[in-house]
Amino acid sequence: MTYSIVARDPETGEFGVGVASRFFAVGALVPHIRPAAAVATQAFVNPLWGVEGAERIAAGEAPAQVLADFLARDAGAPQRQWHALDAQGRIAAHTGAECVDWAGHAAGEDVSVAGNMLAGPGVIEAALAAWRAAPGLPMADRLLAAMRAAEAAGGDRRGRQSAAIRVHDGGVY
């Protein structure tokens, strides 16, 4: 029901999350961002995967370690999707086996894209390609380009209802 992108710009230090969905107010639950972390938690959302994950990653814990802990202690993990990126460019992603098709994720340097209940894998591929094709754009514009490409490739197969982009420039506030 959702597709998202988490990214960082190593030159500016900015982190960003873009998300679109048929779900109401998707920006209230999916994107979580800190000065040194970008996280998206989606599918059958567990908000703690976002809040706790972003805090732990921003504090220096590796995204893969945080994800392994979530998977070990959450019986709902097969229905969840999560991806995250830290200040070192380390990415971890999970698409549970019980997420509604099409569901999956893909990553590149400093970027991860994930989605579920999508028109097909082309949605993720289009978002990733658009991100890679726009290195000179400001973070918000680059995220928007990726989200537009994903929508043009079919996006959420039920349609769209809400979207959000969050950018953190590394400052304290």
C-alpha positions as CSV (number, residue, x, y, z in Angstrom):
1,M,0.0,0.0,0.0
2,T,3.0,2.2,0.1
3,Y,6.3,3.0,-1.6
4,S,9.1,5.0,0.0
5,I,12.7,6.2,-0.5
6,V,15.3,6.8,2.2
7,A,18.4,8.7,1.1
8,R,21.3,10.8,2.1
9,D,23.6,13.3,0.3
10,P,27.1,12.7,1.6
11,E,28.2,16.2,0.3
12,T,25.5,18.2,2.2
13,G,24.9,15.8,5.1
14,E,21.2,15.9,4.4
15,F,18.9,12.9,4.9
16,G,15.6,12.5,3.3
17,V,12.5,10.3,3.2
18,G,9.8,10.3,0.6
19,V,6.6,8.2,0.8
20,A,3.3,7.9,-1.1
21,S,0.3,5.7,-0.3
22,R,-3.4,5.1,-0.6
23,F,-3.2,5.2,3.3
24,F,-4.5,8.4,4.9
25,A,-1.8,10.7,6.4
26,V,1.1,8.4,5.5
27,G,3.6,11.1,6.6
28,A,2.5,10.7,10.2
29,L,3.6,7.0,10.5
30,V,6.1,6.0,7.8
31,P,9.0,8.5,7.6
32,H,11.4,8.9,10.6
33,I,14.4,11.1,10.2
34,R,17.2,12.3,12.5
35,P,20.5,14.1,11.9
36,A,22.2,10.8,11.1
37,A,19.4,8.4,10.1
38,A,16.6,8.0,7.6
39,V,14.0,5.2,8.3
40,A,10.7,4.2,6.7
41,T,8.4,1.7,8.4
42,Q,5.4,0.5,6.3
43,A,3.1,-2.4,5.3
44,F,1.5,-3.5,8.6
45,V,3.2,-0.6,10.4
46,N,4.8,-0.9,13.7
47,P,5.6,2.7,14.7
48,L,8.2,1.6,17.1
49,W,10.3,0.3,14.2
50,G,10.4,3.9,13.0
51,V,10.8,5.8,16.2
52,E,13.2,3.4,18.0
53,G,15.0,2.5,14.8
54,A,15.8,6.1,13.9
55,E,17.0,6.9,17.4
56,R,19.2,3.8,17.6
57,I,20.7,4.4,14.2
58,A,21.3,8.1,14.9
59,A,23.1,7.1,18.1
60,G,25.5,5.0,15.9
61,E,24.0,1.5,15.9
62,A,24.3,-0.2,12.5
63,P,20.9,-0.5,10.6
64,A,21.4,-4.2,10.1
65,Q,21.8,-4.7,13.9
66,V,18.7,-2.7,14.6
67,L,16.7,-4.7,12.0
68,A,17.9,-8.0,13.4
69,D,16.7,-7.1,16.8
70,F,13.3,-6.0,15.5
71,L,12.9,-9.3,13.5
72,A,13.8,-11.3,16.6
73,R,11.3,-9.7,18.9
74,D,8.3,-8.9,16.7
75,A,6.0,-11.7,15.8
76,G,4.4,-9.4,13.2
77,A,7.6,-9.0,11.3
78,P,6.4,-11.1,8.3
79,Q,3.8,-8.4,7.6
80,R,6.1,-5.5,7.9
81,Q,8.4,-3.6,5.6
82,W,11.3,-1.4,6.8
83,H,14.4,0.2,5.4
84,A,17.0,2.5,6.8
85,L,20.2,4.3,6.1
86,D,22.8,5.8,8.4
87,A,25.5,8.4,8.2
88,Q,28.1,5.9,6.9
89,G,25.8,4.9,4.0
90,R,25.0,1.5,5.5
91,I,21.5,0.3,4.5
92,A,19.3,-2.4,5.9
93,A,16.0,-3.5,4.4
94,H,13.2,-6.0,5.2
95,T,10.2,-7.0,3.2
96,G,8.2,-9.6,5.1
97,A,7.0,-12.7,3.4
98,E,3.4,-11.8,4.2
99,C,3.5,-8.3,2.7
100,V,0.9,-7.9,-0.1
101,D,2.2,-8.4,-3.6
102,W,3.9,-6.8,-5.3
103,A,6.3,-6.1,-2.5
104,G,10.1,-5.7,-2.4
105,H,13.0,-3.4,-2.0
106,A,16.2,-2.3,-3.8
107,A,19.2,-0.2,-2.8
108,G,22.1,1.7,-4.3
109,E,24.8,3.9,-2.9
110,D,23.2,6.2,-0.2
111,V,19.6,5.3,-1.2
112,S,17.0,2.6,-0.6
113,V,13.6,2.2,-2.1
114,A,10.9,-0.1,-0.9
115,G,7.2,-0.8,-1.5
116,N,4.3,-3.1,-1.1
117,M,0.9,-3.5,-2.8
118,L,2.5,-2.0,-5.8
119,A,1.7,-2.2,-9.5
120,G,4.9,-4.3,-9.9
121,P,8.7,-4.2,-9.5
122,G,8.9,-1.4,-12.0
123,V,7.7,1.1,-9.4
124,I,10.8,0.5,-7.3
125,E,13.1,0.3,-10.3
126,A,11.8,3.7,-11.6
127,A,12.2,5.4,-8.3
128,L,15.8,4.2,-8.0
129,A,16.7,5.1,-11.6
130,A,15.2,8.6,-11.1
131,W,17.2,9.2,-7.9
132,R,20.4,8.1,-9.7
133,A,19.7,10.3,-12.7
134,A,19.4,13.6,-10.6
135,P,22.5,14.0,-8.5
136,G,22.6,17.8,-8.9
137,L,19.1,18.4,-7.5
138,P,18.5,19.6,-3.9
139,M,17.4,16.7,-1.7
140,A,13.7,17.5,-1.7
141,D,13.6,17.9,-5.4
142,R,15.5,14.7,-5.9
143,L,13.1,12.8,-3.6
144,L,10.2,14.2,-5.5
145,A,11.7,13.2,-8.8
146,A,12.0,9.6,-7.5
147,M,8.4,9.6,-6.2
148,R,7.0,11.0,-9.5
149,A,8.9,8.3,-11.4
150,A,7.4,5.6,-9.1
151,E,3.9,7.0,-9.6
152,A,4.4,7.1,-13.4
153,A,5.4,3.4,-13.2
154,G,2.1,2.5,-11.5
155,G,2.7,3.3,-7.9
156,D,0.3,1.9,-5.3
157,R,-2.0,-0.3,-7.3
158,R,-5.0,1.0,-5.3
159,G,-4.3,4.6,-6.2
160,R,-2.9,7.5,-4.2
161,Q,-4.3,9.4,-1.3
162,S,-1.4,10.9,0.6
163,A,2.3,11.6,0.4
164,A,5.1,13.2,2.4
165,I,8.7,14.3,2.1
166,R,10.9,14.9,5.1
167,V,14.4,16.3,4.9
168,H,16.9,16.8,7.7
169,D,20.0,19.0,7.1
170,G,21.9,17.6,10.0
171,G,21.2,20.5,12.4
172,V,20.1,19.9,16.0
173,Y,16.6,21.3,15.3
